[in-house]
Amino acid sequence: MASTSPKITDSLQFPTNLDVAKTFYGFGVVGLIASFVGFFLNSEQFFYSYLTSFSFFTSIALASLILVMIHHITKSSWGTVIMRIPESFISNIWIWSVFLVPVLLGMSSLYTWTNTEYVANDPIMLGKVAYLNVPFFVIRQFIYFAIWGYLGYRLHKLSVEMDETNDWGLTNLLRKLSAPGILIFSLTVAFASFDWLMSLDAHWFSTMFGVYFFSMSFQALFPVLILMIFWFHKKGILKNTIGKAHIYDLGAWFFGFTVFYAYIAFCQFLLIYYANIPEETLWFYHRMEGSWAFVTYMLIIGRFLIPFIVLLNRDLKHNHKILGFTAVLVLVMHIIELHWIVMPVFSHGGVAISWLDFATFIGLGGIFMGLFFQRLKKHNIVPVNDPQLSASLSKHYHQ
């Protein structure tokens, strides 16, 4: 018996009357101007706040990159209708690299290992000087962003090209690029997390920090995708294309990586606790004393326990209000956790919240989302000629 393939009935173009990019750029410019003023008032606070916000938005872009590559390698169909969202994030990584410059300019304020006199009198630091030195650090950043920028730009370009040419052979190119891309990505993201975050406390080290940063970043991506789809539906975008089944699948991924994140975070803590090496345990000690201890327990509850309980329930994953609340909660916990990683180096006495934390977040966030919506508006918001699209649409029709 013949069957009719499901068709897209929604508009494939982002609404021209929604100039969201301009709005976000406006917020971004205001936030960056405020941050610039803050730099002259308290330069050290500025650099720590900036690094925290930069790490947040970069983590979303990097998690999007790995999701797109996984999607192509596994030939998965469930997420084809939503794939243009992460593709629009990754296509701008090469532009986003410009915002690393303030981190490089603030290295002397952020990283004690840039102080040659301090390093010369510290036996532990002398053992790390081959890796932790300014020239090599800067070179590594160029390598990271060159690789990520190329992968993001190329994956997005091939996907868009498939829309225009209907050449399914491009799927083979996407897979061939993604297979080695995942391996290279894994190494570069791990070392980038060592550079940006772990080396803030140069004595401390954790062989699990790379996968810890990946797990928290990947967990945070699914709330972004869920909230983006909810906003789309509110504006009448892809309302008949992205269905409850797709959102449920995102909720399932969200649950899976909530568990994975908790497993990695706990294992990192357990190994360091069990080994009881002073250089390692001090990192956790500073985060489990004073007001930082409250933040630690808040992360356990807000980033694991609540999402775990909510997402474990099948019916609650279908409840968009509860799923949306959980998504917002985890994103808030994500920026708080990055603050918890970065700020104790700057503020040992306890939690210190500065207006620069908000200014840098709004500034970078405005530019990040402005770039995203600008890219999204240029092309079809669904990869219309992807060979997996029909199967992806069928999830909606058979939900």
Steps between C-alpha positions, in 0.01 A plus 500: 500500500644835400574750772540872475816651643433777751549850365609823665208741518682772694698784347863405448620857549547681829228770523623827352296700749700356791822702512628309802866527400492880516344488848766263629777704342360804681517322836847373411636845421357648821644211704843528339511876552414451868767228521754734340426761767531229765843409369631843601329481839620151593704327231561179695130447570426575135730225373358235736141597417579508129664155507193355674257644244726412207524139621119479528420600143799321349389180674159523328665542159739210561222272623305588184800399291528154655123446469507579127793264443333221699184554296686451171713205609207302638271588207235582758167632381321611817675838517518594133218756528677684783856469371509846344497646853834352614637548147431873530693510827806321364518698176604807701783346706764658275346843567456425869875438533548880501350508849788291634727805462412655842589168665841509332548863601408416859725198542724675753194570718340158457788254510773496765722288276558805276705651787855381425628593847226294665570203273876517562446455874239226478624142437156381388467781247849439366382152404212647298679787331542313170122502459393802706680786332355800320620436140387137498168592663426757228602258223267235642205740496557573131514127429179429694293768332645427156384138532160581654442787261578287197283209616207727585519701179544194278223292661254788471606581142456142379159475666381823337650392168290183515190721528598679180627210289299202628827304482467217751862411437589788731386285793808283440721808519329603824569157651861493376557840658323411824680171569852641548341826615364337815841361595677832442217687671526281812870570541480873431203559731672312782818705465305823461326431831840433659625833366204726575374357828721235659819708475338783699625303800828391348587250774174314455452228242233250411524252215118501492458875458473484121212253502349688796491821295358310203227335709383826656505673160307224323242485779448877464445479123170312521329765715606755238346293219182434699449866589576605143232265365248623759571856387466395135158349569389809691584707191332249267832375358516128401197434717381219272849369425667457840259292702464362850703192407802713409473696824467175693818370335681817606370440852637146487843628392475764772436227758780278371762771519374618838590154629828497305597844634427394859697177454806685367483778760467250784779275368733798475423593861526140624838434337648820641347437843629142507853590384518785753786683325530856640534672160176332388287513815555873558296579188193333649580627849472862383161418347366323808570765759313818586231619263649299214375184675143624454564536125642147490186349653281722283668354191440144620131573550436736208717339235445135582231406753215718372564434127549130572170466685308705244647343187475146636122528465370442148190714548699794634715499186175560310404787733650802325466734797692268731752410229551870426552578869755218528681628191526852643615359835786301346617796290508715814692223676741483206609864535507462879725194468740683273499784753569236769797371299651841421425737786643324808843568349416870513287500816621247760297663777162399362252561223544842343255615234591804293294706258771414248382138510168617356648761264739254334227235480254738332770639272633167378155337504353775285771464237488118513123486448508784247746302287279192536179666384678685221630169367166323549322766296724452195399142419216252533432427866459130415747300283235433234702266277657288772432130423405442865237776505205279408576260786541795737164645397339158549580521871265797513223328305519177701547651846 
